[in-house]
Amino acid sequence: MYGTLRNNEAYMTDNNKNSNDAELDVNVDSIDVNSDKTEVLSTLKDHFLIAMPTLTDPYFKKSVVYLCEHDEDGAMGFIINFPVKLTLQELLNNVETINHQPEPPLTNTVYLGGPLELERGFVLHSPLNDNSQSTELNKQLMMSNSNSVLSTLGTDEEPDKYMVTLGYASWSSGQLEQEMNDNHWLTIESENDIIFNTPAEKRWSASLQCLGITPEQLTTSIGHT
């Protein structure tokens, strides 16, 4: 599991609210997205949610969310296009259980995964030789909450592609479906290239382009697909 951070600073973008970072210690099984049951006709697991103009919540405005889970109990995922004011090197320096100092220092940005439990961290990454500490999301995408994966970053053992997020987003049973009915989200199958290779500031427009839509064409009258 991720170790305890050495300080309690929060590193958030100006567009998002601050929260104190205390530790990176996450157990996916402990994330509670359960509520009263509701029928889900199809799963959006391994899909992107693309925020519509009707969604003005500062955490989700113009966001792209990768959904790791979606079933009758709810949904869980990570925002992939909101960098925070924290480099990966600064994060590693604040994790007590990681002692190596990558050279040159890792300047990769850390991302805001969602508004919930900002002290918790996740690594989305391409497959490793040993994926025993990761969960497969699709054939070329894994998710880990293990310190053993985080500690490979900046070494010869690191994954070819990765991004680190703090926090996550979740929806209770039926909540996401209601938000879609309220015209807050478009959906597409996920694209690993957008997660790993597209600049953060272009991920929203790039996701729209997968639907043949430009940001200029978006209006509040467009519904989900």
N, C-alpha and C positions, 0 to 999 in steps of 0.2 A: 504494500500500500504506500501511497505517497507520504513522505515524512512531514513533520511540522515545520512551518515557515518560521524564520528567525525574527521576523517583524510583522507588524499588523497593518502595513500600508495598503491602500487600495489604489489601483492604477486603472482609471476608467477614462474613456473618451469624453469629450465635452458634450456629446450627444446623449450620454447615458448617465444614469444615477450612480453614485458611489456606494460601495459596500465594503466593510472591513474584511481583508484577507487574513485568515488565521492559520489555516493548514490546508495541505493538499492530501486529503485522506478520503477516498471515495470507494464506495461499494455499490455497484449498480443494483444489486439485489435489494438494497435498502431504499432506493428511490421509490416513493409511493405515488403512483398515478391512479390509484384505485378510487372509485366511488360507486354509485349505483350503476348497475349494468344497463347498457344500451346496445342495440343491435348495430353492428358495423358491417355494411354490405361488402366492402372491399378494403384491403389494407393499403395504407400509404407508406408502409415501411420501405426504406431505401428510396424515398422520393424527396424532392425539394418542395418546401412551401415558399412561395414568392409573395411578399407582402404587396397588397393592393393599396392604391391611394386612400381608400377608406380606413386603413389601419394607421392610426396616428399615435398609438402608444409609443413613447420615446424609445423603449427597448426594442420595438419591432418595426418601426417605420423604415421602409425600404430594405427590409431584412430578407435574407435567404436562410431558411432553416433546413438542415439535413435531419430527416426523421429516422431514428434508429429503431423505434418501436411504434406500432400503432395496431391496436386491437380493441375488443369490446371494453377493456378496462381503461383505455385512455391512450395517450401518446407521449413520447419523449424524444427530444432531439437537441441539436446544437445550432445556434446561429453561426454562420461561417464567414460573415463579411463585416464584422465589427471589431477591428483591432483595438486593443487597450494600450495604455501608456506603460508598457512593460515589455522588455525584450526577454527572449528565452534565457539568455545568460543571466539577467537579473533575477529571473524566477529560480533558476538552478542555484544561484548564490544564496537564496533564501530557504532552500530545502535542506534541513539538517542532515538528512541521510545521504546526500549527494556531495561528495568531496572533490571530484575531479574538476579541473578548470580547463575547459576546451580552449585550444589555441588554433586559429584566432577565435576570439569570443563570438558566441552565437548571437547574431543580430536579428534573427527571425522574430517577428512579432508574436505575441500571445493574443488570443482572441477572447472576446466575451461570448461564452457559449449560451448564455441565457440569464434571466434575472434571479434564478433560484440558486441558493447555496454557492455564492461566489468564492467561497474558500475552498471549493472542491474542483479538482482538475481532471481532464481527460486528454488522451492523445489519440487523434485519428491518424492512421498511418497505413502505408502500403505493407504487404506481407513481409514477414521476417523469416529467417531460417527456422526459428523456433517461435511459433505463435501460441504456445501453451498459456501465455499470460494475457491473451487478447481474445476478443470476440469477433467473429467474422460478420461483417455487415453486407458485403458483396465480395465477389471473387478477388477484387483488387483493393479492398478497403477493410481495415480492421479498426477496432476501438479497444483501448486498454486503459485500465485504471491502476496498473501495476507500476511500482517503483522500478522494477527491473527494466521496463521499456523506457521510462523517462531517463534512467541513468545511462542508457545507450546513446542518447543524443549528444552529438559532438565527438563521438568516438567512431572507430571503424565498424562497429556493430550496429550503428543507427539504421533505421529504415531509409529506403531511397526517398520516400515522400512522407511528410508528416506535418501536422499542425496541432498545436496545444491550445486547449480552451479552458477557461475558468467559468464555472457555473453551467447550467443547463436550462432548458425550457421543458415544461410538461403541461399536459392537458388532462383533466379528469374525463371520465366516461361521457361521451357525447359533446364535450365542450368544443373540440376542434371541428366537429361536424356542424355545430351551430355557428361557429365563426365563419366557416365556409359558406353556409347559407346566408350569412350576413354580408357576404361579398368582400371578405377580408383577405382571402388567399387564392392564388392560382397554384396549381400543382403540376409537376413534371417528374419523370423518372430522373434520379440523380445522375450527375455527370462528375466522375472523379477528376476530370481535367479542370472543371471549374473549381473544385475544392483545392487542388494542389498547384495548378499552373496559371490560373487567372488572377490578376491583381485584385486585392480585396475590394477596391473601389469600383471595379467593373463586374463583380460577380452578380449583382442584381440585374444589370442590363444584359449581361451574357445569358443569364437564366431565362429572361424574357425572350431573348432572341431564339432560344431553343423552341419557343412556341410560335415563332414568326412574328413577334410583337416588339416594337421599339418603345422605349419609355414615353416618347411623344404621342404614341397612339393610345396609351393607357388612359382610360377614363373610369370614373367610379361606376359606370354602367356595365363594365366587363365583369362577368362572373367567373367562377372557377371552372376548370376543364374536367 
